[in-house]
Amino acid sequence: MRIPRAWLAGLRRRWRSGSLGTRIAALSLLAGLLALRVWDPGPVETLRLQAFDYYQQIAPRTATALPVVIVDIDEKSLTDLGQWPWPRTTLAKLVSNLTQAGVLCVAFDVVFPEADRLSPANLARALEGLPPEAAAEVAKLKGGDELFAATISKLPVVLGRAALPLGQGDMSPARTAPAALVAAPGSAAVDPHNKLIHFGGIVRNIPVLENSAPGLGIFMLGEERDNIVRRVPMAIVSGDQIYPSLAVEMLRVAFHQSAYVIASNGAGIESIRVGPRNGGVIIPTDERGRVWVHFADADPRRYVSAADVLAGRVPPERLARHLAIVGTSAAGLLDIKATAAGRSMPGVEVHAQMLETALSSAQLGRASLARPNWALGAETILVVVAGLIVIVLLPMAGAWWALGVGVAGLLALAAVAWHLYATEGLLIDVTYPAFVTFSLYLLLTFIGYVREEARRRHIRSTFSLYAPPTVVAKLEKDPDLVKLGGEERDMTLLFTDVKGFSRISENYDAARLTVLINRLLNPLTNAILEEEGTVDKYMGDAIMAFWNAPLDQPDHACRACRAAIELQRRVGPVNDEIRAECEAAGAKYMPLAVGVGINSGPCCVGNMGSDLRMNYTVLGDNVNVASRLEGQTRSYAVDIVVGESTQAAAPDFAYLELDLIRVIGKQEPVRIFALLGDEKLAADPAFRALAEAHAAMLAAYRNQDWAAARNFLTRCRSLDPKHKLSGLYDIYEARIDEYAGAPPAPDWDTVYVATAKH
């Protein structure tokens, strides 16, 4: 497709019109936003994370298998077995029933920091009136804690631990499974202590349980700044020790391993491997050892009631070969979490879904859901490219084009990001590139608006005082319509002047003369503005105006002629008011008469002046001619004199040719006409008869047929009943008499030489 040259020229013009300061401001904002992304404050991270949440809410993970079963301490179980915590003997039976059903590992999403409330020692203290000897004997009996400890020591059981924030709790070392630290292939190992999330003390189980449990795991879910669970740490640091998560410990115990492996690379933690080298589970993590939980839809098949397990009502095949997590969904136990899936769920289900995510990653050979290490670099490049496109495109193509291209680009980026999530489980941020693009768009649009407003104010200040409101409104709407430098245009010029003003001014003091002039200039100016003329300047009692600038006006000559006729009409009411005032004051009445000169032709128009003062004005030979024509209204005793170019451009008005003259300052003769009225008068039969007689008189005059010229002159006077042209015909009568007595030279070209500017 071939791009039109005019469109390309428009782009170059728009680009050049964008100031250097605008581009510097936009580039500075782009640099600042890049720095903000590197800093990554809370609001920026939260916006990105919430965008990732929408991915999962739109297309959650498809759970083809449910390898984890949740043994739910639900409302039914609390109703059947009483309030929590239950006796440890009950928990021992629960663990036994699960392992007998074929569960691979049982984990508790709870911690037991206190002794069983129904232990013999607690009962001895609780029974009032019990003799001391009897109380001591009761306290020696084995209780539920010992039975529970003995049970779990023989079975694949993981007890939970809680992590406290930094600055809280006991940070002394505690028993934990060892972590083997290795480097990923081709990478240098890093110290996990510097990358894993640090916590304060560990809330531990009572010693008898801690020492008996095959596995001990942290069930910290790692809530984000906005209290939404998205990433779960697979290991944490407290003091100088590394503690595995509940999920890691479950897999370790299920695989009958004594340790787990933390693999690191140059960026941080890469993965955690649990189980044998061949056949184990590799859990890809981010650089801080966290796993993005890839949530699936809610499925009631994940849950079995703890009461049903204890009562033996759960079929063994429902539990066999599963990982079991004991936890609660009861609202009263306050373990409900907000998640990236867009719904709240019990904390125990988060652990179950995290385990499903880890096992799904092992099957895929990659993370089921991950944010790749190259994501930040790719997003930074996208931010720079998108920002530069906006900075370049907006000044060139305009706001709407830039908005369209920007939206299309962001939609394409969003489509690519969605494709990577749907097919590869990769999380790519489109919110920050969109934010940067929109911010730059707003800045450039605002600067453009401010600059446009400045142009409009300049237009308003330049034209409002001497251009009609309609013209000013058009220029404000589209300032490109005016070129404020200098340009050549075909224009029509109009000059007015008060005849005999010097004689009139002798009868007024300065203050009254100013009032008189303003009184006259106001209606004359309005007549010009109503025809959308531009008032160039006032020169005492005179007005200079023009048409076809700053706006294009193809009918500029017609507009000037109509304005001249109308301003002559408006002189009458002003004279009527002055006459009435003079009669009331007993003062001498001197009527005002206005001469008008009109000429058309090429002129130079634009802002002209000095650095301190400029004015939108017009220059050129045709301007001088128009001024000279106004002066000829006195020489020919008519009100409006127009040049031949104006008469040719507006031929339908009522004209009478006046003469062929050579004005001062111009060698070429100018044919001049008297403008007597509008198109209606031009079509009047009486005027047409006068025009024919007048033309015949001029023809006889130029042919030096003086007798015929006198006869046609007499007929012209008879066809001028109101004697408006008597002064003109007096002039021609005097010329005819002069030439009849002293004929002109044989080479007479009929050109009359004007000897005065007026």
N, C-alpha and C positions, 0 to 999 in steps of 0.2 A: 504494500500500500504506500502510495506516495504522499508524503506530508506536505500540505500547502506551504508555499514560501511565506505567505502572509502570517500564518500561524507561527512559524519558526521566528519570524521577525518580531512578532508580539512577545514570544518567550524571551528573546534576547533583550527586548526593551524592558520587560518586567524585571529581568535579572539585573540589568544595569540600574534600574530605579531603586532596587533594594540597597539601602545604605550599608556601608562597612560596619557602622556601629550596630546595626541590627544583626548582622551575621556574627559579630564578636559576642553580642549578648546571647545569641542562641548557642554558639559553641561553648560559652562559659557555663550556661545552664546544663548542656550535655555533659561537660566535664564534671560539674558538681553532682549530677545524678549518677554518673559512673562511680564517683567516690562514695556516694551514699549507698550504692549497691555493694561495694566492697566492705563498707562498714557494717551493712546489713542490720540496722536497728530492728527492734521488736515489731513495729508496724509493718515494715517491709517484709520481714520473714513471715509474719502472720498472714499477710495478704497472699503470699506465695503458697503457704501451706493450705489456706482455705481453697485456693484454686485446685490444688491437688486433691482436696477432699471431694470436690465436685466430680472429678474423674471417677472416683470410686462410687459416688452416689449415682452417677449415670450408668456406669457399667461395673458392678461389683464382681469380685472373683467368683467363678463358677466352681462350686464345691462338688466335685464328682465323687469324692469319698469323704467319710467323716471318721478319721482315725482316732479322734479324741472324744471321749464321753465325759460329760459333766455330771457328777454326782451332786445333785442339787439339794442344798438345805433350804427347801422351799417352804411356803406357808403351810402346806399339807404336812411336811415333816415336823415343823414346829408344833402343829396342832396335835400330831400323834405322839411325839416324843418329848414335848415340853420345851421350855425356853433354852436358848443357847447361852453358854456352852453346855453340851451334853456331857454326861459322865464318860470318863476315858474308857471305861469298860464297853460302853456302847460304840465308841470309835474303834476299839480293838475288834469288835465283832464286825463292824462295817468293813474294815480293811481285810479281815479274813474272808468274808463273803465275796469281796471283789476279786481277791487273788484266786480263790477257789473257782471262780467263774472264768478264769483265764486272762485277767487283766495283766498287761505287761508291766505296768508301773502305776502306783497310786501316789498322787501328790496332794498336799493340803494347801489351799489358798488362804490359809489362816496361820496364825502363830499362837503358840501356847506358852506365854511368858509366866504364867502362874500355875500353881499346883491345882489339881482337880478339886473342885469345891466339895465333892463328896468323898474325898480321901479320908482314911481312918483318923489321921491327925486332925483334919478340919472338923470331922464329926465329933471327936472327943472334946474339942473346944466348944462346939456348938451345943452339946447336950448339957443342960443345966442340972446340977445336983448329982452328977456322976462322981463317985468317989475317986480320989486321985489315983489310987492303985489301979482301979478299973480303967480310968482314962489313959494311964500309961500303957496298960496292956493293949488297949484298943489301938493306940498310936503305933504300937510295934507291928501291927498287922500290915500285910501287904495290901496296897490300895490299887486304884485304877491306873495311876501313873505308871506303877511298876508293871502291871499287866499290859498296858498299852505299849510300854517300852520293850517288854519282852516280845510282844507280837510283831512290832515293826522291825525289830532287829533281825528277824528271820525272813522278812518279805521285802520286795522291791518298793520301798516307800520313801518319799521325799517330803520332808517337813518344810514349811515356809518360814521365811524370815522377812522382817520389814526393815527398810533403810530409813534413817532419819536425815533431815537436812544438815548441811555443814554447821558445825558449832553446837550440835546437840548429840547427846548419847555417848555411850562408851565406845571408843575407837580402838580398844585393845584387841589383839589378834584373837580370832575364834577359829574353831575347826572348820575346814572347808576342803573341797576337792582341789588337788593341785592343777595348775594350768601350765601346759607345755608351750613355750613361746618360740615360734619359728618365723622365718622370713618367707614371704611369697616368692616364687621363682622369679629370678631376675631383679629382685628388690633388696634393699638394705632393711634390716629389721629395725623397728623402733620400740622404745620402751612403752608397753601398754599403759603403764601408770600415768604417762603424760597425755594419753588420748582418751582413756575411759572416763566416764563421768564420776566425779568424786562426791561421796556422801559422808555424813557424820557417822554416828554410831549405828550399830546393828541391833535391832530388837530381836533377842534370841529366845529360843524355847527354854524351858527349865532344863537343868543339866541332865537329868535322867533321860529325857527324851532326846536332847542334842547328842548325847554320847551313844545312843542306841540307833538313831536313824541312819540308814545307808546313804541318804542324800539330804543335803540342806541347800535350799535355793532361795534367792531374793525374789519376791513377787512385786517389786517396784515397777509400775507401768510407764513411768516417764512422761507425765502430762506436760503439754506445751504451755507457752505463755498464756494462751486463751483457754487453758484447762481442758483441752481436747486431746484424747489419746490417739496418737498416730504412730509414734516410734517407741519401741520397747527395747531397753538396753539388755543385751545378752550377758553382760558382766559389768560390774561396777568396782570402784575402788573405795575402801574405807580404811583410813590409816595407811599402812603400807601393804595391805593385803588386797588381792583380787578375789571377788566373790561372784560365782556364777548365778545366772538367773534361774528361776524355777523351771523354765522350759529346758535349759541346757542340762540341769541336773536330772530331769526326768529322762531325757535321752541317754545320759551317761549311765544312769542306773538300769534303764531298760536294756542297754547294750552290755551291761556287766563290765563296765570300764572303770578303772581307778582314777583316770584323769581325762582332761579334754585339752584341745589344742587351740591356741590363739595365733592366727597368722596375720602378719602385718606387712605393709609395704611402705614406701617412702612417704605416703600421704597420711598413714595411720593404720587403723585396724582394717583388715580386708575380709576376714571370715573367722568363724569358729567351727572346728570340726569335732564331732562327737562320734565315738564308735571306732571300729577298726578302720585301717587305712582303706581297705577295699570292703565296701558294703556299709560304711558308716554314713553319717549325715553331715554335709557341709552347709553351714548357714552363712550366706553372704551378708555382710553388715556394711554400714557406712564407716567413715573414718573414726567415729567415736564408739564403735561397737554396738550400734543400734540397728534394729531391723524395722523396716516399714511394714506395718501390719496390713496385709492385703485382705480387707474384709469381704466376706461373702454375706449373702442374705441370711436373715434369721431363719433357723430351722429347728423346730421343736425336737427333732430326732437327736439333737446333740445332748439333750437333757434326759436324765432318769432321776426319779425322786429318791433321796437317801432313805426315806421311810420304806419305799418298795424294795430297795436293795437289802435292808435289814430284815424285812419280812420274807425275803426270798421270792418276791413276785416278779422279778426281772429275769427273762429267759437268759441262760448262759451265753447263747450265741450273740445276744445284744451287747455283751461285755467282752467276750473273748477277743484276744489280739488287739485290744484297744489300750490307749493311754487314758487313765482316769484322773480327773482333777476334782477334788472335793471342795466345793465352794457354795456360795449362797446367792440366790436371786431374791430373797425376801427383802422387801423395801425397808423394813424396820432395822435391818442389820447394816444399812448405809454403805453398800458396796456397789453402787450404780455409777457408771462412768459415761461421760459424753465422748463419742468417738467420731473418727473421720467418716464413718459410714452414714452419718447424718441421723443416727438414732442412738439413744442411750442403751447400754447393755450392762449386765453384771460384770464386775472385774474378772470373774472366773471365765466368762465367755471370751473376754479379750485374750486371756492366756490360751484358751483353746484355739481361737482363730490364729493366734501367733504361731502356735505349734503347727497348725494346718499350713500356714504360710511357709514355715521352715521346711516341712516335708514336701510341699509342692515345689519349692525351690530346688530341693535335692533331686526330685524327679525331672525337672526341667533342665538341670545343669546350669542354672543361672538364678539370680534373684527373681522371685515372683513379682516383686515390686521394689524398685530401687531408683535412686537418683544418682546417675553416673558421675564419675569424677570430672568428666569433661563438660558437664552441664553448665557450670558457671562460665567457663571460657566461651562456650558456644553462645550463651545468652548475652555475654558482654559484647561479642562480635555483632550479634543481632541488634543490640541496643545502639551500637555505633553506626551500623549500616542504616538502620531505620531512622536514626536521628539525622544523619547526613542527608538522606533522601528528603526528609521533611525540610531541612534547612535550605537545600538546593531547589527543591521543587516548588515550595510555597511561594517564594518571591517571583518565580518564573511563570507558573501555571495558574496561580490564584488559589484562594482558599478552598473553593469547591472541588477543583481538580485534585489538590493535595489531600483533601479529606477523603475523596473517593479512592485514590491510590493507597492512602494509608490504611483505610478500612479493608480494602482488598488484600493488602499485604498482611495485615494482622489476621484476617480470616484464613489466609493460606498458612501462616505460621501456626495458628491454632489447629488447623487440619493436620499439619505435620506432627505437632505435639500429641494430638489425640491418636494418630496412627501409631506413634512410638509407644504410647501407653497401652493401646489395645492389643498390639502385636508383640511387644517386647517387655511390657511392664515398666517402661522408663518414664520418669517424671521430669518433664521439661517445662520450665516456667514461661508463660506468655504474658503474665500480668505485668511484669516490670517493663519489658519492651513496649507493651501497650501504654503503660503509664508514662514512660519517657516520651514516646511518640506524641501522646495527647498533650503532655506538658509543653513540649516544643511547639506543637501546633497552636496551643493557647497563647504561648508567649509571642510567637510570630504574628498570629492573628491580632493579638492585642496591640503589638507595636505597629502593625499595619493599620489597625483602626485608629491608633493615636496619630500616626503620620497622615492618614486620610482625613482625620478631623482637623489636623493642622492645615492641610491643603484646603479643606472646606472653609475654615476660618479665614485663610488667606484670600480665597475666592470671595467670601462674603465681605471682607474688609475692602477688597479691591473693587468690587462691582456694586455693592449694595447701595451706595450713595448715588450712582449714576446709571444703573441698569434696572430694568423693571423687575419686580419680584418674581415673575414667571421665569425670566432668564436666569436670575440668581438661583432659583430653586433647581432648575435643570443643571446648572453648573455645579451646585452642591451635590446633586445626585450622581453626576458623572464628571468629576474634575478634569478627566482626560479630554473633554470637549474643548478645553481652552489651552492654548499654548502660550505660556506666560513669558516666553522669550520674544523674539520678533519673527513674524511670518508675513508673507505677501498674500493678500486676499483681494478679490474683486469686491469693492464696497461702494456704498452710497453715503455721501457726506451731506450734512445739512448745517447751515449757519443762519442764525437769526440776529437781528440788531434793531434797536428802536430808532426810527427815523427822527432826526432833529433832536436827539437826546440832549445835546449841549444846550440848546435853547430852552428845553423844558427844565433842565436842572437848575437854571438860573432862578427859577421861581420856588425852589425848595431848599431848606437847610439840609445838612448831612443826614440827620436822623430821619426826617420825613422822606428824603430821597431814597434812603435804604428801605424804608417801609414800602414805598411806591414800587421800587424795583422787585422786591420779594413778592409783592402782590401780583405783579405781572408774570414773573418767572415761574411761579408755582403752577398756574394753569397751562402755561406753555410747556413746561417740563412734563406735566401729566399727559399732555397730548402726545408727546414723543414716547414716553414710557408705555402708554397704552398700545402703541404700535411696536412694542418690544425693541425700541431703539436704545442705544447706549449713550448717555450724556457724557461727553468727554470732559468738558470743562465749562465754567461760567467765566466770562470776561466782562466784568462790569454789567452792562445791560444786555450783553450778547450771550448766545448759547452756541456751543459746538456739539453736534451729535453725529452718530454714524450707525449704520446697519451692516449686518453680515459678519459681525465679530462681537463677542467671542463665539457666538453660536452661528452655525450655518443657517442662512435665511435666503433661499433661492429667489424669493420675491422682494428682496431688500429695496429695490427702486420703488415698487408700488407702496411699500410700507412708508417710505420717506415722503412720498407724494401725499398719501392720506394724512400723515402727521402734519404736513405743512398746511393742508386745507383746514384741518381741524384746529390747529393753533391760531389760524387767522380768525376762525369763527369765535374762538374763546376770547379774543381781544375785545370784541364788542361788549360782552357783559362787564368786563373790567372798566371800560370807558363809561358805561352807564352808571356804575357805582361812583366813579370819580366825578362825573358830571353832577350827580345828585349831591355829593358832599360839597363840591365847590359852590353850587347854588345855595345850599343851606348856610355855608360859611361866607357867602358874598365874595368868594375868591374867583380869580380868572381860571376858566376851564381850558385846558390844553389837552386835546385827545392824544392818545398814544397810537402810533402806527408802527407796525413791525414789518420789516423786510426779510425775506427768506431766500437764500440761495441754495440750490441743490445740484450736486454733480456726482457722477458714478465713474468708477474706474479702478485700476490696480493701485493698492496702497500697502504700506508696511505698517503693521499693527502689533502691539505687544507692550511689555513693561519697559519703560524707558526712563532714564534719569541717572541719579548718582547712587553711591553706596548708602547715603543718608536718606534720600528721598526718591521714590520711584512713582510712576504713574502709568496706568494702562492707557495708551494714547495711540494716535494714528498719524503717520507722516507720509508725504509724497506730493508730487506735482498736482494730482487731482484734488488734494485737500486745498491747496492754494487756489485752484480754479474755483472751487465751491465758495471759498471766502470772497473772491472777486465777483462772483455772480450775485452774491447777496448785495454787494455794493451797487450793482447795476440796477437794482430795483428803484433807486433814486433817479438814475439816468433815464430810465424808460417809464417811470411813473406807474409801476405795477407792484404788486405785493410779493409775488413769487416768481423767481427766475430759475429755470432749470437748464442744465447742459444737454447737448444733443445725445450723449450716451444714456442719460437718465430717461429722456423722452423715448429713445429706442427700446429701453428695457421695460418701460411701463407705457405702452402706446395707447392704451384705452382711455386715458384721461383727457380732459378738455384742455388742449394747448393752442396757443397762437404763436407762430414764429415771430421773434422780436427782431433779430438781426444776425449778421455774421460779423463778429468783432474780434479784435486782437487785444486781449487784456494785458495789463502791465505784468512783465516778468515772463511772458509766454509768446513765442514767435508764431506758433501755429494758430490760425484763426479758430474761433469757437462759435458754433451755431447755437444760439440761445433761444429759449422759448418762455412764454409767460404761461404759468399754470393757473387756470381759472376755475377748475372744478373737477369733479370726479367723473366716473363713467356715465352716470346718469345725465349729467350736463352735456357730456360729449355726444350722447345720442339724441339730444334735443334738437328738433328741426331749426329752431331759431338760431341756436349756436352754430349749427352746421352751415346755415346761410351766412352768418358772420364770418366763419372760418374760410368759406369759399371767397367772399369779397376781400377778406384780409390777404389771403394768398395771392389773389389777382392784383391787389394793390402792390404787394412786394415784388411780384414779377414785373409789373410795369415800371416800378421804381428802378429795379436792377437793369432793365432794358433801356433806361433813360427816356422812357415814354412819359414825360412829365404830365402831359394833359390827361392821359389815361389814368395815371397814378392819382391825379386830383379827383377824377370822377369816382374811382373806386374808394378813395379816402372818404368822399362825401357819403357814399353808400355805407361804408363801415360805421360812420358816425350815426347814420339813421338806424342801423341794426344794433346799436348800443344804447338802448333807451335809458339806462340808468347812468350813462356817462362814466362808467368805470374805467374806460380806456381813453377818455378824452385827453389826458396828459400824454399818452403814447402817441395819439394821432396828431396832437399839437406839435410833437417833436418831428414827426415825419412831414407834416405840412411845412414846417420851417426848413427842413432839408430840401424838400422839393422846390420851394421858392428859391433857396440859395443856389441849387444846381441848375435851375432853369435860367437864372441870370448869369451864372458862371459855371458852365458845364465842367464836369471832372475831366481829368486827363484821359487820353485815348486808352491807356493801359489800366484804367480803373477796374479793380477786382471786386468791387462792392463791399469790401471789408471796411468796417468802421473801427478806427483805432481809439480804444478807451484811454483817455489821458489821466484818469484818476482811479484810485483803488475803489472808491465808492461808485 
